[in-house]
């Protein structure tokens, strides 16, 4: 079976809950402070590994206590860390997260996440990647490095998956190097100008993203579920009911699970069902990587519920 190579961010998430956002100049009291391992790249790597995929991380952290802790937790989750470089001169990435009523707002200080350049990722791919592996990335590292890495991974024959988060406009033609693009509502709107809210707008968004070159499009819609489209079908997957505690890592868990299913040869409809189970467990728990379920937990929920997407289009 192929492997997953994730080039992405590693952050220490410093998170606190409060009843509402403070106004400018105001101090309010919060509760439930938690410092825990996060970063979109590392979260997706942990999710893929917990779902059974051999996974390797390419990333940078600072030479500091947070960096050491993030590497150690990633290794404990079963992710290969030979491609994680401690660097001088930058602190480990930090995400300050404010949780209100199960929702969250994040301020990111990328620090060492911006330290790697295209040649570093290329060297890591020389060491780790083989034709047919999956290359997975997001937009929390240096944009130029990330865009170059996507082109290179595609050129090497890797199955290239991009989660363009946090949202930013992509260079023209980049989606032509992308096999699967996974976006949430705002990322979708930023990248193709369509805000996906229902079947019709999801189809319009997928038309636009496939028109720019993506082969498969997945749109996550929070409590409204998810949408997927490839050359032969368009699917709408409802969310499962969940007691929402913290949505921080829901999208990362969904995508990590989807990637592991892809490598296991599971078809898109079942993969969407499994990813929905995985993310519904993640939102019922506090934190980022610590909220990601094991494969055993996902299998159990999947076997109980057997979630199936609705077919909107088939070829
Ligand atoms: O997607 C969730 C992640 O976004 C958090 O873990 C935080 O680190 C931010 O990068």
py3Dmol code that shows the C-alpha trace and the ligand (Angstrom):
import py3Dmol

protein = """\
ATOM      1  CA  UNK A   1       0.000   0.000   0.000  1.00  0.00           C
ATOM      2  CA  UNK A   2       1.168   3.567  -0.707  1.00  0.00           C
ATOM      3  CA  UNK A   3       2.112   6.017   2.001  1.00  0.00           C
ATOM      4  CA  UNK A   4       1.023   9.529   2.905  1.00  0.00           C
ATOM      5  CA  UNK A   5       3.632  12.288   2.878  1.00  0.00           C
ATOM      6  CA  UNK A   6       2.277  15.391   4.605  1.00  0.00           C
ATOM      7  CA  UNK A   7       4.029  18.710   4.101  1.00  0.00           C
ATOM      8  CA  UNK A   8       2.410  21.079   6.560  1.00  0.00           C
ATOM      9  CA  UNK A   9       2.248  22.946   9.818  1.00  0.00           C
ATOM     10  CA  UNK A  10       2.912  21.869  13.381  1.00  0.00           C
ATOM     11  CA  UNK A  11       1.484  24.232  16.000  1.00  0.00           C
ATOM     12  CA  UNK A  12       1.059  24.238  19.729  1.00  0.00           C
ATOM     13  CA  UNK A  13      -2.599  25.157  20.212  1.00  0.00           C
ATOM     14  CA  UNK A  14      -3.257  27.403  23.225  1.00  0.00           C
ATOM     15  CA  UNK A  15      -6.992  27.307  23.656  1.00  0.00           C
ATOM     16  CA  UNK A  16      -9.499  28.840  26.063  1.00  0.00           C
ATOM     17  CA  UNK A  17     -13.298  28.844  26.244  1.00  0.00           C
ATOM     18  CA  UNK A  18     -15.437  31.926  26.862  1.00  0.00           C
ATOM     19  CA  UNK A  19     -19.118  32.897  26.573  1.00  0.00           C
ATOM     20  CA  UNK A  20     -18.548  35.537  23.902  1.00  0.00           C
ATOM     21  CA  UNK A  21     -15.750  37.350  22.075  1.00  0.00           C
ATOM     22  CA  UNK A  22     -14.293  40.322  24.015  1.00  0.00           C
ATOM     23  CA  UNK A  23     -14.830  43.785  22.525  1.00  0.00           C
ATOM     24  CA  UNK A  24     -11.846  46.055  21.704  1.00  0.00           C
ATOM     25  CA  UNK A  25     -10.133  47.139  24.947  1.00  0.00           C
ATOM     26  CA  UNK A  26     -12.195  44.735  27.066  1.00  0.00           C
ATOM     27  CA  UNK A  27     -10.949  41.870  29.275  1.00  0.00           C
ATOM     28  CA  UNK A  28     -13.334  39.006  29.964  1.00  0.00           C
ATOM     29  CA  UNK A  29     -12.895  35.857  31.987  1.00  0.00           C
ATOM     30  CA  UNK A  30     -12.528  32.516  30.246  1.00  0.00           C
ATOM     31  CA  UNK A  31     -12.096  28.936  31.426  1.00  0.00           C
ATOM     32  CA  UNK A  32     -10.855  25.512  30.375  1.00  0.00           C
ATOM     33  CA  UNK A  33      -7.365  26.524  29.193  1.00  0.00           C
ATOM     34  CA  UNK A  34      -5.671  23.766  27.227  1.00  0.00           C
ATOM     35  CA  UNK A  35      -2.251  23.569  25.587  1.00  0.00           C
ATOM     36  CA  UNK A  36      -2.239  20.736  23.049  1.00  0.00           C
ATOM     37  CA  UNK A  37      -0.664  19.554  19.819  1.00  0.00           C
ATOM     38  CA  UNK A  38      -2.232  20.968  16.646  1.00  0.00           C
ATOM     39  CA  UNK A  39      -1.474  22.489  13.251  1.00  0.00           C
ATOM     40  CA  UNK A  40      -3.457  21.522  10.176  1.00  0.00           C
ATOM     41  CA  UNK A  41      -0.615  19.508   8.675  1.00  0.00           C
ATOM     42  CA  UNK A  42       0.178  17.527  11.812  1.00  0.00           C
ATOM     43  CA  UNK A  43      -3.515  17.034  12.619  1.00  0.00           C
ATOM     44  CA  UNK A  44      -4.170  15.549   9.173  1.00  0.00           C
ATOM     45  CA  UNK A  45      -1.055  13.372   9.496  1.00  0.00           C
ATOM     46  CA  UNK A  46      -2.219  12.038  12.861  1.00  0.00           C
ATOM     47  CA  UNK A  47      -5.716  11.362  11.501  1.00  0.00           C
ATOM     48  CA  UNK A  48      -4.344   9.439   8.505  1.00  0.00           C
ATOM     49  CA  UNK A  49      -2.003   7.432  10.761  1.00  0.00           C
ATOM     50  CA  UNK A  50      -4.748   6.619  13.300  1.00  0.00           C
ATOM     51  CA  UNK A  51      -6.907   5.395  10.385  1.00  0.00           C
ATOM     52  CA  UNK A  52      -4.164   2.940   9.441  1.00  0.00           C
ATOM     53  CA  UNK A  53      -2.135   4.707   6.724  1.00  0.00           C
ATOM     54  CA  UNK A  54       1.662   4.755   6.854  1.00  0.00           C
ATOM     55  CA  UNK A  55       2.258   8.488   7.230  1.00  0.00           C
ATOM     56  CA  UNK A  56       5.347  10.703   7.172  1.00  0.00           C
ATOM     57  CA  UNK A  57       5.571  14.386   8.078  1.00  0.00           C
ATOM     58  CA  UNK A  58       7.696  17.059   6.427  1.00  0.00           C
ATOM     59  CA  UNK A  59       7.707  20.186   8.612  1.00  0.00           C
ATOM     60  CA  UNK A  60       9.768  22.596  10.695  1.00  0.00           C
ATOM     61  CA  UNK A  61       9.570  23.492  14.374  1.00  0.00           C
ATOM     62  CA  UNK A  62      11.657  25.826  16.532  1.00  0.00           C
ATOM     63  CA  UNK A  63      14.416  24.560  18.819  1.00  0.00           C
ATOM     64  CA  UNK A  64      12.231  25.027  21.872  1.00  0.00           C
ATOM     65  CA  UNK A  65      10.122  23.062  24.341  1.00  0.00           C
ATOM     66  CA  UNK A  66       6.968  23.252  22.203  1.00  0.00           C
ATOM     67  CA  UNK A  67       8.868  21.910  19.177  1.00  0.00           C
ATOM     68  CA  UNK A  68      10.231  18.954  21.176  1.00  0.00           C
ATOM     69  CA  UNK A  69       6.771  18.175  22.552  1.00  0.00           C
ATOM     70  CA  UNK A  70       5.080  18.346  19.127  1.00  0.00           C
ATOM     71  CA  UNK A  71       7.625  15.971  17.569  1.00  0.00           C
ATOM     72  CA  UNK A  72       7.305  13.546  20.449  1.00  0.00           C
ATOM     73  CA  UNK A  73       3.474  13.503  20.266  1.00  0.00           C
ATOM     74  CA  UNK A  74       3.516  13.101  16.492  1.00  0.00           C
ATOM     75  CA  UNK A  75       5.901  10.155  16.783  1.00  0.00           C
ATOM     76  CA  UNK A  76       3.702   8.634  19.516  1.00  0.00           C
ATOM     77  CA  UNK A  77       0.765   8.832  17.082  1.00  0.00           C
ATOM     78  CA  UNK A  78       2.744   6.660  14.667  1.00  0.00           C
ATOM     79  CA  UNK A  79       3.742   9.375  12.173  1.00  0.00           C
ATOM     80  CA  UNK A  80       7.279   9.189  10.714  1.00  0.00           C
ATOM     81  CA  UNK A  81       9.176  12.284  11.880  1.00  0.00           C
ATOM     82  CA  UNK A  82      12.476  11.941   9.980  1.00  0.00           C
ATOM     83  CA  UNK A  83      11.340  14.863   7.769  1.00  0.00           C
ATOM     84  CA  UNK A  84      10.594  17.198  10.701  1.00  0.00           C
ATOM     85  CA  UNK A  85      13.424  19.735  11.092  1.00  0.00           C
ATOM     86  CA  UNK A  86      14.103  21.764  14.236  1.00  0.00           C
ATOM     87  CA  UNK A  87      15.348  25.170  12.956  1.00  0.00           C
ATOM     88  CA  UNK A  88      17.270  28.046  14.519  1.00  0.00           C
ATOM     89  CA  UNK A  89      15.941  31.596  14.614  1.00  0.00           C
ATOM     90  CA  UNK A  90      12.182  30.877  14.632  1.00  0.00           C
ATOM     91  CA  UNK A  91       9.870  29.787  17.408  1.00  0.00           C
ATOM     92  CA  UNK A  92       7.539  26.813  16.973  1.00  0.00           C
ATOM     93  CA  UNK A  93       4.177  27.769  15.443  1.00  0.00           C
ATOM     94  CA  UNK A  94       1.461  28.799  17.883  1.00  0.00           C
ATOM     95  CA  UNK A  95      -2.298  28.890  17.393  1.00  0.00           C
ATOM     96  CA  UNK A  96      -4.277  30.956  19.889  1.00  0.00           C
ATOM     97  CA  UNK A  97      -7.796  29.543  19.853  1.00  0.00           C
ATOM     98  CA  UNK A  98     -10.910  31.049  21.428  1.00  0.00           C
ATOM     99  CA  UNK A  99     -13.796  28.614  21.775  1.00  0.00           C
ATOM    100  CA  UNK A 100     -17.328  29.933  22.090  1.00  0.00           C
ATOM    101  CA  UNK A 101     -20.403  27.628  22.057  1.00  0.00           C
ATOM    102  CA  UNK A 102     -18.585  24.820  20.248  1.00  0.00           C
ATOM    103  CA  UNK A 103     -17.308  27.212  17.570  1.00  0.00           C
ATOM    104  CA  UNK A 104     -13.788  28.585  17.381  1.00  0.00           C
ATOM    105  CA  UNK A 105     -11.672  31.520  16.201  1.00  0.00           C
ATOM    106  CA  UNK A 106      -7.968  31.063  15.620  1.00  0.00           C
ATOM    107  CA  UNK A 107      -5.018  33.451  15.460  1.00  0.00           C
ATOM    108  CA  UNK A 108      -1.965  31.776  13.992  1.00  0.00           C
ATOM    109  CA  UNK A 109       1.652  32.744  14.603  1.00  0.00           C
ATOM    110  CA  UNK A 110       3.354  30.514  12.002  1.00  0.00           C
ATOM    111  CA  UNK A 111       6.964  30.926  13.217  1.00  0.00           C
ATOM    112  CA  UNK A 112       9.060  27.974  12.053  1.00  0.00           C
ATOM    113  CA  UNK A 113       6.267  26.734   9.770  1.00  0.00           C
ATOM    114  CA  UNK A 114       7.556  29.269   7.230  1.00  0.00           C
ATOM    115  CA  UNK A 115      11.183  28.146   7.492  1.00  0.00           C
ATOM    116  CA  UNK A 116      11.291  25.442   4.828  1.00  0.00           C
ATOM    117  CA  UNK A 117      12.007  26.382   1.198  1.00  0.00           C
ATOM    118  CA  UNK A 118      11.163  24.430  -1.953  1.00  0.00           C
ATOM    119  CA  UNK A 119      14.577  22.690  -2.015  1.00  0.00           C
ATOM    120  CA  UNK A 120      13.982  21.355   1.532  1.00  0.00           C
ATOM    121  CA  UNK A 121      10.667  19.764   0.548  1.00  0.00           C
ATOM    122  CA  UNK A 122      12.212  18.410  -2.626  1.00  0.00           C
ATOM    123  CA  UNK A 123      15.020  16.765  -0.615  1.00  0.00           C
ATOM    124  CA  UNK A 124      12.453  15.269   1.778  1.00  0.00           C
ATOM    125  CA  UNK A 125      10.506  13.853  -1.173  1.00  0.00           C
ATOM    126  CA  UNK A 126      13.755  12.308  -2.485  1.00  0.00           C
ATOM    127  CA  UNK A 127      14.095  10.512   0.867  1.00  0.00           C
ATOM    128  CA  UNK A 128      10.476   9.569   1.502  1.00  0.00           C
ATOM    129  CA  UNK A 129       8.288   9.465  -1.584  1.00  0.00           C
ATOM    130  CA  UNK A 130       7.678   6.826  -4.204  1.00  0.00           C
ATOM    131  CA  UNK A 131       5.521   6.949  -7.313  1.00  0.00           C
ATOM    132  CA  UNK A 132       1.874   6.428  -6.303  1.00  0.00           C
ATOM    133  CA  UNK A 133       2.235   7.717  -2.723  1.00  0.00           C
ATOM    134  CA  UNK A 134      -0.127  10.462  -1.563  1.00  0.00           C
ATOM    135  CA  UNK A 135       1.204  13.991  -1.080  1.00  0.00           C
ATOM    136  CA  UNK A 136      -1.013  16.058   1.228  1.00  0.00           C
ATOM    137  CA  UNK A 137      -0.607  19.738   2.047  1.00  0.00           C
ATOM    138  CA  UNK A 138      -2.413  22.858   3.328  1.00  0.00           C
ATOM    139  CA  UNK A 139      -1.633  26.593   3.368  1.00  0.00           C
ATOM    140  CA  UNK A 140      -0.135  27.177   6.827  1.00  0.00           C
ATOM    141  CA  UNK A 141       3.476  27.001   5.555  1.00  0.00           C
ATOM    142  CA  UNK A 142       5.258  29.429   3.260  1.00  0.00           C
ATOM    143  CA  UNK A 143       2.988  29.852   0.192  1.00  0.00           C
ATOM    144  CA  UNK A 144       5.772  29.826  -2.415  1.00  0.00           C
ATOM    145  CA  UNK A 145       7.273  26.661  -0.879  1.00  0.00           C
ATOM    146  CA  UNK A 146       3.840  25.063  -0.781  1.00  0.00           C
ATOM    147  CA  UNK A 147       2.947  25.906  -4.387  1.00  0.00           C
ATOM    148  CA  UNK A 148       6.331  24.624  -5.609  1.00  0.00           C
ATOM    149  CA  UNK A 149       5.895  21.434  -3.561  1.00  0.00           C
ATOM    150  CA  UNK A 150       2.458  20.781  -5.084  1.00  0.00           C
ATOM    151  CA  UNK A 151       3.861  21.129  -8.616  1.00  0.00           C
ATOM    152  CA  UNK A 152       6.808  18.905  -7.764  1.00  0.00           C
ATOM    153  CA  UNK A 153       4.698  16.199  -6.102  1.00  0.00           C
ATOM    154  CA  UNK A 154       2.424  16.117  -9.136  1.00  0.00           C
ATOM    155  CA  UNK A 155       5.447  15.917 -11.446  1.00  0.00           C
ATOM    156  CA  UNK A 156       6.783  12.949  -9.455  1.00  0.00           C
ATOM    157  CA  UNK A 157       3.525  11.041  -9.979  1.00  0.00           C
ATOM    158  CA  UNK A 158       2.257  11.412  -6.405  1.00  0.00           C
ATOM    159  CA  UNK A 159      -1.517  11.556  -5.831  1.00  0.00           C
ATOM    160  CA  UNK A 160      -1.685  15.187  -4.739  1.00  0.00           C
ATOM    161  CA  UNK A 161      -4.251  16.394  -2.214  1.00  0.00           C
ATOM    162  CA  UNK A 162      -4.557  20.054  -1.248  1.00  0.00           C
ATOM    163  CA  UNK A 163      -6.556  21.565   1.596  1.00  0.00           C
ATOM    164  CA  UNK A 164      -6.214  25.298   0.831  1.00  0.00           C
ATOM    165  CA  UNK A 165      -6.613  26.406   4.440  1.00  0.00           C
ATOM    166  CA  UNK A 166      -6.400  29.115   5.678  1.00  0.00           C
ATOM    167  CA  UNK A 167      -8.104  30.337   2.515  1.00  0.00           C
ATOM    168  CA  UNK A 168      -6.137  32.251  -0.066  1.00  0.00           C
ATOM    169  CA  UNK A 169      -6.356  32.706  -3.807  1.00  0.00           C
ATOM    170  CA  UNK A 170      -4.302  30.047  -5.598  1.00  0.00           C
ATOM    171  CA  UNK A 171      -1.921  30.760  -8.486  1.00  0.00           C
ATOM    172  CA  UNK A 172      -3.488  30.257 -11.894  1.00  0.00           C
ATOM    173  CA  UNK A 173      -3.085  26.681 -13.130  1.00  0.00           C
ATOM    174  CA  UNK A 174      -2.147  25.209  -9.732  1.00  0.00           C
ATOM    175  CA  UNK A 175      -5.306  23.090  -9.489  1.00  0.00           C
ATOM    176  CA  UNK A 176      -4.155  21.369 -12.692  1.00  0.00           C
ATOM    177  CA  UNK A 177      -1.541  19.703 -10.449  1.00  0.00           C
ATOM    178  CA  UNK A 178      -4.118  18.632  -7.851  1.00  0.00           C
ATOM    179  CA  UNK A 179      -5.902  15.272  -7.798  1.00  0.00           C
ATOM    180  CA  UNK A 180      -8.180  16.086  -4.879  1.00  0.00           C
ATOM    181  CA  UNK A 181      -8.986  19.494  -3.437  1.00  0.00           C
ATOM    182  CA  UNK A 182     -10.812  19.641  -0.100  1.00  0.00           C
ATOM    183  CA  UNK A 183     -12.337  22.976   0.931  1.00  0.00           C
ATOM    184  CA  UNK A 184     -14.780  24.286   3.512  1.00  0.00           C
ATOM    185  CA  UNK A 185     -17.379  26.930   2.655  1.00  0.00           C
ATOM    186  CA  UNK A 186     -15.133  29.996   2.999  1.00  0.00           C
ATOM    187  CA  UNK A 187     -12.147  28.387   1.277  1.00  0.00           C
ATOM    188  CA  UNK A 188     -14.422  27.376  -1.577  1.00  0.00           C
ATOM    189  CA  UNK A 189     -15.744  30.927  -1.900  1.00  0.00           C
ATOM    190  CA  UNK A 190     -12.234  32.402  -1.883  1.00  0.00           C
ATOM    191  CA  UNK A 191     -10.871  29.970  -4.463  1.00  0.00           C
ATOM    192  CA  UNK A 192     -13.690  29.753  -6.982  1.00  0.00           C
ATOM    193  CA  UNK A 193     -16.111  32.558  -6.063  1.00  0.00           C
ATOM    194  CA  UNK A 194     -19.031  30.222  -5.234  1.00  0.00           C
ATOM    195  CA  UNK A 195     -20.328  29.958  -1.662  1.00  0.00           C
ATOM    196  CA  UNK A 196     -21.546  26.358  -1.310  1.00  0.00           C
ATOM    197  CA  UNK A 197     -24.791  26.105   0.674  1.00  0.00           C
ATOM    198  CA  UNK A 198     -26.883  23.423  -1.068  1.00  0.00           C
ATOM    199  CA  UNK A 199     -26.713  20.808  -3.861  1.00  0.00           C
ATOM    200  CA  UNK A 200     -26.958  23.405  -6.599  1.00  0.00           C
ATOM    201  CA  UNK A 201     -24.166  25.638  -5.290  1.00  0.00           C
ATOM    202  CA  UNK A 202     -21.957  22.630  -4.440  1.00  0.00           C
ATOM    203  CA  UNK A 203     -22.340  21.438  -8.027  1.00  0.00           C
ATOM    204  CA  UNK A 204     -21.548  24.938  -9.321  1.00  0.00           C
ATOM    205  CA  UNK A 205     -18.471  25.136  -7.068  1.00  0.00           C
ATOM    206  CA  UNK A 206     -17.257  21.703  -8.157  1.00  0.00           C
ATOM    207  CA  UNK A 207     -17.785  22.683 -11.811  1.00  0.00           C
ATOM    208  CA  UNK A 208     -15.591  25.728 -11.201  1.00  0.00           C
ATOM    209  CA  UNK A 209     -12.868  23.830  -9.289  1.00  0.00           C
ATOM    210  CA  UNK A 210     -12.815  20.970 -11.802  1.00  0.00           C
ATOM    211  CA  UNK A 211     -12.774  23.587 -14.565  1.00  0.00           C
ATOM    212  CA  UNK A 212      -9.540  24.891 -12.981  1.00  0.00           C
ATOM    213  CA  UNK A 213      -8.072  21.367 -13.161  1.00  0.00           C
ATOM    214  CA  UNK A 214      -8.911  19.487  -9.925  1.00  0.00           C
ATOM    215  CA  UNK A 215      -9.890  15.862 -10.571  1.00  0.00           C
ATOM    216  CA  UNK A 216     -11.917  15.296  -7.388  1.00  0.00           C
ATOM    217  CA  UNK A 217     -13.567  17.965  -5.222  1.00  0.00           C
ATOM    218  CA  UNK A 218     -14.655  17.570  -1.606  1.00  0.00           C
ATOM    219  CA  UNK A 219     -16.515  20.370   0.193  1.00  0.00           C
ATOM    220  CA  UNK A 220     -16.983  20.163   3.970  1.00  0.00           C
ATOM    221  CA  UNK A 221     -20.112  21.955   5.156  1.00  0.00           C
ATOM    222  CA  UNK A 222     -19.858  21.746   8.976  1.00  0.00           C
ATOM    223  CA  UNK A 223     -23.161  20.639  10.523  1.00  0.00           C
ATOM    224  CA  UNK A 224     -24.612  20.326   7.003  1.00  0.00           C
ATOM    225  CA  UNK A 225     -22.284  17.432   6.144  1.00  0.00           C
ATOM    226  CA  UNK A 226     -20.062  17.207   3.083  1.00  0.00           C
ATOM    227  CA  UNK A 227     -20.176  17.018  -0.699  1.00  0.00           C
ATOM    228  CA  UNK A 228     -17.909  15.079  -3.066  1.00  0.00           C
ATOM    229  CA  UNK A 229     -17.623  15.041  -6.829  1.00  0.00           C
ATOM    230  CA  UNK A 230     -15.408  13.111  -9.212  1.00  0.00           C
ATOM    231  CA  UNK A 231     -15.613  12.220 -12.894  1.00  0.00           C
ATOM    232  CA  UNK A 232     -18.406   9.705 -12.320  1.00  0.00           C
ATOM    233  CA  UNK A 233     -20.576  11.012  -9.505  1.00  0.00           C
ATOM    234  CA  UNK A 234     -21.601  13.792  -7.147  1.00  0.00           C
ATOM    235  CA  UNK A 235     -22.475  12.786  -3.571  1.00  0.00           C
ATOM    236  CA  UNK A 236     -24.043  14.605  -0.625  1.00  0.00           C
ATOM    237  CA  UNK A 237     -23.187  13.191   2.796  1.00  0.00           C
ATOM    238  CA  UNK A 238     -25.278  14.410   5.755  1.00  0.00           C
ATOM    239  CA  UNK A 239     -23.499  15.033   9.075  1.00  0.00           C
ATOM    240  CA  UNK A 240     -24.161  12.647  11.950  1.00  0.00           C
ATOM    241  CA  UNK A 241     -25.805  14.027  15.077  1.00  0.00           C
ATOM    242  CA  UNK A 242     -23.088  14.876  17.625  1.00  0.00           C
ATOM    243  CA  UNK A 243     -22.743  16.567  21.018  1.00  0.00           C
ATOM    244  CA  UNK A 244     -20.398  19.317  19.845  1.00  0.00           C
ATOM    245  CA  UNK A 245     -17.651  20.136  22.341  1.00  0.00           C
ATOM    246  CA  UNK A 246     -14.955  21.580  20.054  1.00  0.00           C
ATOM    247  CA  UNK A 247     -14.865  21.802  16.246  1.00  0.00           C
ATOM    248  CA  UNK A 248     -11.132  22.661  16.059  1.00  0.00           C
ATOM    249  CA  UNK A 249      -9.906  19.492  14.335  1.00  0.00           C
ATOM    250  CA  UNK A 250     -13.090  18.294  12.618  1.00  0.00           C
ATOM    251  CA  UNK A 251     -12.040  19.141   9.055  1.00  0.00           C
ATOM    252  CA  UNK A 252      -8.522  17.764   9.570  1.00  0.00           C
ATOM    253  CA  UNK A 253      -9.913  14.504  10.939  1.00  0.00           C
ATOM    254  CA  UNK A 254     -12.338  14.241   8.017  1.00  0.00           C
ATOM    255  CA  UNK A 255      -9.569  14.709   5.457  1.00  0.00           C
ATOM    256  CA  UNK A 256      -7.063  12.412   7.205  1.00  0.00           C
ATOM    257  CA  UNK A 257      -9.679   9.681   7.231  1.00  0.00           C
ATOM    258  CA  UNK A 258     -10.534  10.292   3.569  1.00  0.00           C
ATOM    259  CA  UNK A 259      -6.853   9.972   2.624  1.00  0.00           C
ATOM    260  CA  UNK A 260      -6.442   6.701   4.534  1.00  0.00           C
ATOM    261  CA  UNK A 261      -9.562   5.300   2.822  1.00  0.00           C
ATOM    262  CA  UNK A 262      -8.182   6.334  -0.570  1.00  0.00           C
ATOM    263  CA  UNK A 263      -4.973   4.389   0.109  1.00  0.00           C
ATOM    264  CA  UNK A 264      -6.947   1.398   1.337  1.00  0.00           C
ATOM    265  CA  UNK A 265      -8.846   1.329  -1.979  1.00  0.00           C
ATOM    266  CA  UNK A 266     -12.202   2.188  -0.376  1.00  0.00           C
ATOM    267  CA  UNK A 267     -14.668   3.783  -2.815  1.00  0.00           C
ATOM    268  CA  UNK A 268     -15.589   7.464  -2.490  1.00  0.00           C
ATOM    269  CA  UNK A 269     -19.085   6.836  -1.070  1.00  0.00           C
ATOM    270  CA  UNK A 270     -17.847   4.621   1.764  1.00  0.00           C
ATOM    271  CA  UNK A 271     -14.836   6.898   2.319  1.00  0.00           C
ATOM    272  CA  UNK A 272     -17.209   9.867   2.832  1.00  0.00           C
ATOM    273  CA  UNK A 273     -19.213   7.825   5.343  1.00  0.00           C
ATOM    274  CA  UNK A 274     -16.106   6.820   7.279  1.00  0.00           C
ATOM    275  CA  UNK A 275     -14.727  10.379   7.280  1.00  0.00           C
ATOM    276  CA  UNK A 276     -18.075  11.640   8.579  1.00  0.00           C
ATOM    277  CA  UNK A 277     -17.948   9.105  11.433  1.00  0.00           C
ATOM    278  CA  UNK A 278     -14.365  10.134  12.270  1.00  0.00           C
ATOM    279  CA  UNK A 279     -15.152  13.867  12.360  1.00  0.00           C
ATOM    280  CA  UNK A 280     -18.351  13.375  14.359  1.00  0.00           C
ATOM    281  CA  UNK A 281     -16.291  11.676  17.077  1.00  0.00           C
ATOM    282  CA  UNK A 282     -13.623  14.422  16.916  1.00  0.00           C
ATOM    283  CA  UNK A 283     -16.145  17.247  17.498  1.00  0.00           C
ATOM    284  CA  UNK A 284     -17.423  15.508  20.626  1.00  0.00           C
ATOM    285  CA  UNK A 285     -13.962  15.884  22.235  1.00  0.00           C
ATOM    286  CA  UNK A 286     -11.824  18.819  23.309  1.00  0.00           C
ATOM    287  CA  UNK A 287      -8.653  19.800  21.443  1.00  0.00           C
ATOM    288  CA  UNK A 288      -6.915  19.003  18.159  1.00  0.00           C
ATOM    289  CA  UNK A 289      -4.801  15.825  17.797  1.00  0.00           C
ATOM    290  CA  UNK A 290      -6.063  14.520  21.159  1.00  0.00           C
ATOM    291  CA  UNK A 291      -9.636  14.525  19.759  1.00  0.00           C
ATOM    292  CA  UNK A 292      -8.891  12.306  16.731  1.00  0.00           C
ATOM    293  CA  UNK A 293     -10.398   8.825  17.138  1.00  0.00           C
ATOM    294  CA  UNK A 294      -8.722   5.488  16.477  1.00  0.00           C
ATOM    295  CA  UNK A 295      -9.646   3.256  13.550  1.00  0.00           C
ATOM    296  CA  UNK A 296     -11.368   0.872  15.982  1.00  0.00           C
ATOM    297  CA  UNK A 297     -13.674   3.679  17.174  1.00  0.00           C
ATOM    298  CA  UNK A 298     -14.463   4.765  13.621  1.00  0.00           C
ATOM    299  CA  UNK A 299     -15.119   1.179  12.502  1.00  0.00           C
ATOM    300  CA  UNK A 300     -17.490   0.672  15.424  1.00  0.00           C
ATOM    301  CA  UNK A 301     -19.519   3.817  14.644  1.00  0.00           C
ATOM    302  CA  UNK A 302     -19.482   3.086  10.912  1.00  0.00           C
ATOM    303  CA  UNK A 303     -20.768  -0.450  11.488  1.00  0.00           C
ATOM    304  CA  UNK A 304     -23.510   0.889  13.816  1.00  0.00           C
ATOM    305  CA  UNK A 305     -24.739   3.709  11.579  1.00  0.00           C
ATOM    306  CA  UNK A 306     -23.701   2.652   8.041  1.00  0.00           C
ATOM    307  CA  UNK A 307     -23.899   6.248   6.767  1.00  0.00           C
ATOM    308  CA  UNK A 308     -24.427   6.439   3.002  1.00  0.00           C
ATOM    309  CA  UNK A 309     -24.274   9.590   0.881  1.00  0.00           C
ATOM    310  CA  UNK A 310     -27.130  10.621  -1.378  1.00  0.00           C
ATOM    311  CA  UNK A 311     -26.251  10.498  -5.096  1.00  0.00           C
ATOM    312  CA  UNK A 312     -26.879  13.855  -6.743  1.00  0.00           C
ATOM    313  CA  UNK A 313     -25.342  12.995 -10.122  1.00  0.00           C
ATOM    314  CA  UNK A 314     -23.976   9.828 -11.684  1.00  0.00           C
ATOM    315  CA  UNK A 315     -22.308   9.334 -15.036  1.00  0.00           C
TER     316      UNK A 315
END
"""
ligand_1 = """\
10
LIG
O -7.426 22.993 11.686
C -7.202 23.192 13.060
C -5.833 23.739 13.310
O -5.749 25.025 12.748
C -5.483 23.912 14.768
O -4.949 22.759 15.352
C -4.544 25.098 14.753
O -3.223 24.766 15.011
C -4.702 25.732 13.384
O -3.608 25.559 12.627
"""
view = py3Dmol.view(width=600, height=400)
view.addModel(protein, "pdb")
view.setStyle({"model": 0}, {"cartoon": {"style": "trace"}})
view.addModel(ligand_1, "xyz")
view.setStyle({"model": 1}, {"stick": {}})
view.zoomTo()
view.show()
